[in-house]
């Protein structure tokens, strides 16, 4: 699910963005694939999984900050024409990142 939202987010919005954001999205994709492989093959999660999880958490925080900023700006200027799609995709992406990190931590227990 996260990988799909990451690709959708990338295709619809971030093609003209800065390279740091694109790198963060690629890290989310790589981390999700890596964790999926570990879960499917019943491998133990390593410290690198948790380091990448921390970078994903930082990126999710960045996206939440962006969401709040866009929402406040849209309210201030009463303009929601094209922002709903970006806010919806971003919110689902953040929820996906947080759910995946929570599942990773619960698997550890």
N, C-alpha and C positions, 0 to 999 in steps of 0.2 A: 504494500500500500504506500509506504513512504517513498519508495523508488518511483512509483507512478506519479505521486504529487510533486516530487522533485523535478521530474522531467517536464511535467505540465507547467510548473512554475517557471522553469528555465525557458521553455518554448514561448509561453505567452508574455512574459514580462522582462526577463533579465538578459535578453539578447543584446541590449544596448547599455548594460550596466558595467560597473567596475569589476575588475578581474578578481578582487578579494571575495566578492559575493559569489561569483561563479566557482571559485575554488572551494568555498564553504559548501555549496550545493554538491559539488563533486565528492567532497569528504563525506557528506551524508549518504550519498549513493554507495560509495566504497564501504563505509562502515556498515550500512544495512546489509549489503551483500556478504560481507565478511561474517557478520553475526548470523545471518541465515545459514551460511555454510557450516559454521560451528554448531548451530542447533541441529541441523539436519544430520550431520556426521557425529553428533554427540561428543564434540570436543570441548575441552575446558577453555573458558574465556581467559585470555591473557591480560597483562597490564596494558598492552597496546589497545585492546578493545575498550578499556575504561578511559584511556587517554583520548581516544577518538570520540568516545561518548561525551567527554567533557567539552570537546570542541563543538560537538553537535548541540550541547546544552547552551553554550555561548551563542551559537548561531540562532537557536530558537529564541533566546532572549533578545537578540538583535531584531528578529522578525516581529516579536511581540511589541517592541518599542516602535518599530515602523508602523505596525497596525494601529497603535494608539495615536501616533502622529497623523497618519492619513485620516483616521476617523475624526479626530478633532478638527483637522483642516477642512474636511468635508462638511462638518457641522457648521463651522464658522462661515464658510462661503456658500453654504446650502447647495452644494454640488455633489451629487452622487452618481452621475451618469455612467462613468466607466470605472468607478472605484469599487463598486460592490464585487465585481468578479475578482479583482486582485485581493481584496480583503478576504473573500471566501476561500480562495485557493491558499492564501497565506495562513489563515486560521486553521484550515484542515492540515496543512503541512506542519505547523507547529504542534497540533494535537497528535499527528502521526509520529513526530520525533519524540515527543514526551511519552507516548504510549510504548514506543519501541524501547526507550531507555528504561521505563518502568518494568517492562517485561524482561529486559536483560538483567535488571537488579533482582527481580523475583526469581529468575532462573538460578541465580547465584545462591540464593538461600536454600 
